[in-house]
Amino acid sequence: MIILRSFLFNILFYVGTVSLAVIAMPALLGPASWARKIGIFWGWYVNQALRVVGISHQLEGDMRLDQQVIYAAKHESAWETMSLCWHLKAPVIVLKQELLFIPFVGWFMKRAGSLGVDRKAGMKALKKLRSDAVAAQKTGRSLQIYPQGTRTAPGQEAPYQIGVYALYDATGLPVVPIALNSGSFWGKRAFMKQPGTIRVSFLPPIAPGLSRKEFMAKLETAIETESKRLIP
C-alpha cells in the first residue's frame, strides 16, 4: 500500500509541478511578487498531495512573522524547500547558484528574488552574499538559509558553513533557528514516503552582536539538539 501511495504522490507532485510552472509562465513577466505567490501556492499544493501518503505537519514555536529576521533551517528533505516558502510567506531564500538554472522552477526562484551562491568562488562568493543580503534587507523581507548548505539524513552530522554568519553580521538581523524531522518521512532522493507527522520547531532567536565563534556554536547547538529530539 505504501508503494502504491508513494507512486500516486510522485505523479501528483511531478505532474502538478510541471503543470503549474507552465501555466504560470506569464507571471515571470510581471512583478517579483507574482513569482513569490506561485511559490507559496506550490508549497500549499505539495502538502495537500502529501495527504495521499499520510504525511501531515505540525509547526511549533514562534515563527516571528511580524518582524524581519533570518531563518536558519535544518535541511533534511525536499519538503522544507517548498513548505517553508508557504508558511514563511516567501522570504528571500539563499541557495546554491546552480539551482537557479533549473528550467521553470529555477526561473521562478530567480524572479522571486532568491540569492544564488557560487560555492566554488570562496571569499568572493561571501562578499557578494553580504552585499546581496544588505540589498535584500532593504526590501523589508526576511531571509532564509540552510546553514549546512546541503541535505542531511536524520542524525547525520555535517559542518555548518559560514554563509549564515555572513548574513547575520552584514544585516544585523536576529537569527531564528529552525529544527525539523522531515527526513524521517521524505528522505533524500527517496521514492518511498513514510506516513507520519513532520514536526517543525521554531526556536528562540539569536540576537545580533555575537562573534563568529559564539554565533556558530550557539546556532549549531540549538538546531542539532532540537532536531535529534524530534527524530521519531
SVG drawing of the C-alpha trace seen along z (x, -y; Angstrom):
<svg xmlns="http://www.w3.org/2000/svg" viewBox="-5 -49 43 51">
<polyline fill="none" stroke="black" stroke-width="0.4" points="0.0,0.0 2.8,-2.4 4.4,-1.7 1.1,-2.5 0.5,-5.6 4.1,-6.8 3.7,-6.2 0.5,-8.2 2.1,-11.1 5.0,-11.2 2.6,-11.5 0.7,-14.3 4.0,-16.0 5.8,-16.0 2.7,-16.4 1.4,-19.2 4.7,-21.0 5.3,-20.9 1.7,-21.9 1.9,-24.8 5.2,-26.1 3.9,-26.0 0.5,-27.6 2.1,-30.3 4.9,-31.2 3.3,-34.7 4.0,-35.5 7.7,-35.7 6.9,-38.8 5.2,-40.5 6.3,-41.9 8.5,-39.7 5.6,-39.3 3.8,-37.2 6.5,-34.7 6.6,-34.6 2.8,-33.9 3.4,-31.0 6.0,-29.6 3.6,-30.0 0.9,-28.1 3.3,-25.4 4.2,-24.8 0.5,-24.6 -0.3,-22.2 2.5,-19.8 1.2,-19.5 -2.3,-18.7 -0.8,-16.0 1.1,-14.5 -2.2,-13.5 -2.2,-10.7 0.8,-9.1 -0.5,-10.1 2.1,-12.9 0.9,-15.9 3.0,-18.5 3.0,-20.5 4.6,-23.9 5.9,-24.6 7.2,-27.8 7.1,-31.5 7.6,-32.0 8.3,-35.7 6.2,-36.6 5.7,-40.1 9.4,-41.1 12.3,-40.9 14.6,-38.1 17.0,-35.5 15.6,-31.9 18.3,-29.3 16.8,-25.9 17.9,-22.3 17.7,-20.7 16.8,-17.0 14.3,-16.8 12.8,-18.5 9.8,-19.1 11.1,-22.3 12.2,-23.9 8.6,-24.2 6.7,-24.2 8.8,-26.9 8.2,-29.2 4.5,-28.7 4.4,-29.2 7.0,-32.0 5.3,-34.0 8.2,-33.6 11.3,-35.0 14.4,-35.8 16.0,-32.3 19.8,-31.8 20.6,-28.7 23.3,-27.3 23.6,-29.1 23.1,-26.2 19.5,-25.7 18.6,-29.0 19.3,-27.5 16.9,-24.6 14.2,-25.0 10.9,-26.5 11.5,-26.0 14.8,-27.8 13.4,-30.7 10.6,-31.3 13.1,-31.2 15.3,-33.7 12.4,-36.0 11.2,-35.8 14.5,-37.3 16.4,-34.2 20.1,-34.8 22.4,-32.3 25.7,-31.5 28.6,-30.2 30.1,-27.7 33.3,-27.4 34.1,-31.2 35.3,-31.1 35.7,-34.5 34.4,-36.3 31.1,-34.5 30.9,-35.5 31.5,-39.2 28.8,-39.0 26.4,-37.3 27.0,-40.0 26.2,-42.8 23.2,-40.9 21.9,-40.3 22.1,-44.0 20.2,-44.9 17.5,-42.2 17.2,-43.6 16.1,-47.0 13.1,-45.3 11.7,-44.6 11.5,-40.8 13.0,-38.2 15.8,-35.9 16.1,-32.2 19.2,-30.0 20.2,-26.3 23.3,-26.8 24.7,-23.3 24.3,-24.0 23.0,-20.6 20.5,-17.9 21.5,-15.6 19.8,-12.4 18.2,-12.4 21.0,-12.2 23.8,-12.7 26.4,-15.2 27.6,-17.9 29.5,-21.1 27.8,-24.4 29.0,-26.8 29.9,-30.5 27.4,-31.8 24.8,-32.1 27.2,-34.2 27.8,-36.5 24.1,-37.2 23.9,-37.7 26.9,-40.0 26.1,-42.0 22.4,-42.7 22.4,-42.9 19.2,-40.9 18.3,-38.3 18.5,-34.6 15.6,-32.2 17.0,-28.6 14.6,-26.0 14.8,-22.3 12.7,-19.6 12.4,-15.9 11.2,-15.9 13.9,-13.4 12.3,-10.7 9.3,-10.7 10.6,-12.1 14.2,-11.0 16.8,-12.5 16.0,-11.1 13.7,-8.6 10.8,-7.3 9.0,-5.8 7.3,-8.3 6.6,-7.2 3.3,-8.3 3.6,-10.4 3.8,-14.0 6.6,-16.2 7.4,-18.5 9.0,-21.9 10.3,-23.7 11.0,-27.5 13.5,-28.2 14.2,-31.4 16.0,-33.9 19.8,-34.6 20.2,-38.3 22.7,-40.3 26.2,-41.2 27.8,-37.8 31.3,-36.9 31.5,-34.4 32.7,-31.6 29.9,-32.3 27.2,-32.6 28.1,-29.5 28.4,-27.4 25.1,-28.6 23.2,-28.1 24.6,-24.6 23.8,-23.5 20.3,-24.8 19.4,-23.2 21.1,-19.9 19.9,-19.4 16.3,-20.0 16.4,-18.1 17.7,-15.0 14.8,-15.4 12.3,-15.4 13.5,-12.2 10.6,-9.8"/>
</svg>
